[in-house]
């Protein structure tokens, strides 16, 4: 597949200026940040990878020849993806992509240290997407930035939801970024590689439930949080989507979102959470374990058509599901259960 993707030499005409983007990384800064990220990733999680052979072939081809465009697109559950997925891409031979990041995570007005951090990120391959402008201008700039990067054969990573999913249910993919991909494809071969990351425990869950006043972010005082234990992490890449045949950004966004959803793993924590929501015990009451066991079995039966997505499930008994979920069973945790059940909601008819 990769051998059939040969870029032409046409010059790209852009409607919006994207030359603010640094196409060349600062080598020293990039080396430093990359090694810090690798240390955080290697020492704080147990990673499991799933990557099709043809996807790895395209990653290898792009890194070796540099004459095709790749946009990595994924669901956004945690900030971990912004450093974890580039690590995985590099691990499997691909070139570390530029990352599109919202300006809400690294603001200009947070102080000199954050200004230094923001500047360092921008010089190392992070593209700050300014959310303070009006939506129409921001969308046009995002499309232009992606077109600019891809036209220069620079792999890029995008989270089209625009923000992390705090409910667990993935949001719709905004189509602006996909216009940039379609425009880039007019000038040469371009592919989207969908990806998804599943967590045995989402470290930002308390932030999502407003139980914590210190959100994860790219600020100096928050950096120590990146060295806390993240547990089991499942990184999945999908088959490439060749963009040449698309001229409708909305249909491309929908197809890519569906491809990302199809990569979601089903873990014990998801099954237990769905069962607890169905049990719906009265607040403050004890949980009827016999009834819970029966509901867990019902959820498992419903999910059997997607058994190939099971992860960390061996015998499939209620006892195993509860033990391996590492989640407290309580009548007062519906909001937490909603997050983990939301990740697999598209697999279940409710």
GIFEN-V165153 format. One record per backbone hydrogen bond with DSSP energy under -1.0 kcal/mol. CO is the residue of the C=O (numbers start at 1). NH is the residue of the N-H. E is the energy in kcal/mol with one decimal. If there is no record, write none. Layout:
co=<CO	CO>
nh=<NH	NH>
e=<E	E>
This chain:
co=<1	2	18	26	27	28	29	30	31	32	33	34	35	36	37	38	39	44	46	48	50	52	53	54	55	56	57	58	59	60	61	62	69	70	71	72	73	76	78	79	80	80	81	83	84	85	86	87	88	89	90	98	99	101	102	111	112	113	114	115	116	117	118	119	121	121	123	125	127	129	134	135	136	137	138	139	140	141	142	143	144	145	146	147	149	150	155	156	157	158	159	160	175	176	177	178	179	180	181	184	189	190	191	192	193	194	196	198	202	204	205	206	207	217	219	220	222	223	224	225	231	232	233	234	235	236	241	243	248	249	250	251	252	253	254	255	256	257	258	260	261	266	267	268	269	270	271	272	273	274	275	276	282	287	288	289	290	291	292	293	294	295	296	297	298	299	303	304	306	307	309	317	318	319	320	333	334	335	336	337	338	341	342	344	345>
nh=<4	5	21	30	31	32	33	34	35	36	37	38	39	40	41	42	43	230	233	235	237	56	57	58	59	60	61	62	63	64	65	66	191	156	193	158	195	165	81	82	83	84	85	87	88	89	90	91	92	94	93	157	127	129	105	115	116	117	118	119	120	121	122	123	124	126	26	99	101	103	138	139	140	141	142	143	144	145	146	147	148	149	150	151	154	153	98	72	100	74	162	174	179	180	181	182	183	184	185	187	69	243	71	241	73	238	236	234	205	208	209	211	210	219	222	223	225	226	227	228	46	200	48	198	50	196	192	246	252	253	254	255	256	257	258	259	260	261	262	263	264	311	271	272	273	274	275	276	277	278	279	280	285	289	292	293	294	295	296	297	298	299	300	301	302	303	306	307	309	310	266	321	322	323	324	337	338	339	340	341	342	344	345	347	348>
e=<-1.2	-1.8	-1.8	-3.0	-2.3	-2.3	-2.9	-2.5	-1.9	-2.0	-2.5	-2.5	-2.1	-2.2	-2.6	-2.9	-1.9	-3.8	-2.9	-3.1	-3.0	-2.0	-2.1	-1.8	-2.1	-2.6	-2.5	-2.7	-2.2	-2.2	-3.1	-1.5	-2.4	-2.0	-2.4	-2.9	-2.1	-3.0	-1.2	-1.4	-1.3	-3.3	-1.7	-1.3	-2.0	-2.8	-2.4	-2.3	-1.7	-2.8	-1.7	-2.7	-3.0	-3.5	-1.7	-2.2	-2.3	-2.4	-3.1	-2.4	-2.4	-2.7	-2.5	-1.8	-1.3	-2.1	-3.2	-2.2	-2.8	-2.3	-2.5	-2.6	-2.1	-2.4	-2.4	-2.4	-2.2	-2.9	-2.4	-2.3	-2.6	-2.5	-2.7	-2.3	-2.3	-2.0	-2.9	-3.3	-2.4	-1.6	-1.9	-2.6	-1.2	-1.1	-1.3	-2.4	-2.5	-2.1	-2.2	-1.7	-1.8	-2.4	-2.4	-3.0	-1.9	-2.9	-2.9	-2.7	-2.0	-2.4	-1.8	-3.3	-1.6	-1.2	-1.3	-1.0	-1.6	-1.8	-1.7	-1.5	-2.7	-2.3	-2.4	-2.4	-1.9	-2.2	-2.6	-2.5	-1.8	-2.2	-2.2	-2.4	-2.3	-2.3	-2.4	-2.0	-2.1	-2.7	-1.8	-1.5	-1.5	-2.4	-1.8	-2.8	-1.7	-2.2	-2.3	-2.6	-2.0	-1.7	-2.4	-2.5	-2.5	-1.1	-2.3	-2.7	-1.6	-1.9	-2.6	-2.1	-1.7	-2.5	-2.5	-2.1	-2.1	-1.7	-2.3	-1.9	-2.4	-1.8	-2.6	-2.4	-2.5	-2.5	-2.6	-2.5	-2.4	-1.2	-1.5	-2.7	-2.0	-1.0	-1.1	-1.9	-1.2>
